[in-house]
Amino acid sequence: MKLLLTVSSLACSVLAACGDSSNPNVGIDPDTAPVASVDRFSDSFGKLFKRSAPIFDPTNVKPVVPAPNAPIDFDALFAVRALGPAGTPITYYSLDILPRAPSRAFVVMRNGTPVAAQLPIIEGLPGDAGYNDFARVSEVAVGADYVANSFVSITDVDAAVAAGDATVTETTRIVNWAAVPAGSKATKKFLGKPVTGHRSWLDGSIVHQLRFDEDLVVTAGGTVPTAEIIVMFANNMDPSAGFSAEPDGSTHNAVDTLAGSPAYSSLWNHSVGNNSNFDSIIDYASALANVMAKDVGVDVNCPEVK
């Protein structure tokens, strides 16, 4: 056993796989780093699906909301069937109400290209002040001697900038990286790509994320762009009784654009339609003609998936 430990220690030194906080040129292995605890249903973050008092259909939602940091089955709990602009059936994940002000994410670059194997760096978790699934990307330019995953926090980036070893440039790019507990399930794809498996650094810990939009462009006001959705509620008033739906659970909620279209964003600005005309809603145009409450001040992260 002593020999094996000695060989293992030598391998860590040579391959820089074990990490060494005293050596800035030795990266930290994401696979052995601690994993951050994530709770999307706490009182400090959740709104529609807040664990203590969900706004959306509490009779049915409250019993199935997972415990803090327990894996979330997004396919079973948060997938909504709706209508596309032309009436084509679509599915989206409903990931709760979010502000339009993005959080920050940092991507480490060398010569204009992301450093291979380096994970992005984020600044918070759901419930933290300023957190948003949608983050505005800044690029951290490093030199030839930089080793991937030497930076594992914003503090590391700030220190490198102060030392003259890196520069930071804020871009106009916004990404939708939703922090989730490790082991969460979301089998549907966004623009043909799996949404699970994405990870970022936060203060030396790994944050598991669902990855959706990658190239949204920040608005002139510095906010996340939005698209439009019109929803109808079972009680024709509010989400407390859930959506109006067909017997198979399909709603007549209608969106004005699909993922991949130039105007698309997964942050949906909500308007409310008149439930008395539910059967006549077949596409976005018919839903728009049926609006009884426009722009109700609610924006929800609702990525369209297949």
Buried (B, 14 or more C-beta within 10 A) or exposed (E): EEEEEEEEEEEBEEEBBBBBEEEBEBBBBBEEBEBBEBBBBBEEBBBBBBBEEBBBBBEEBBEEBBEEBBBBBBBEBBBBBBBBBEBEEBBBBBBBBBBBEBBBBBBBBBEEEEBEEBBBBBBBBBBBEEBBBBBBBBBBBBEEEBBBBBBBBBEBBEBBBEEEBBEBEEEEBBBBBBBBBBEBEBEBEBBEEEBBEBBBBBBBBBBBBBBBBBEBEBBEEEBBBBBBBBBBBBEBEEBBBBBBBEEEEBBBBBBBBBBEEEEBBBBBBBBBBBBEBBEEBEBBBBBBEBEBBEEEEBBBBBBBBE
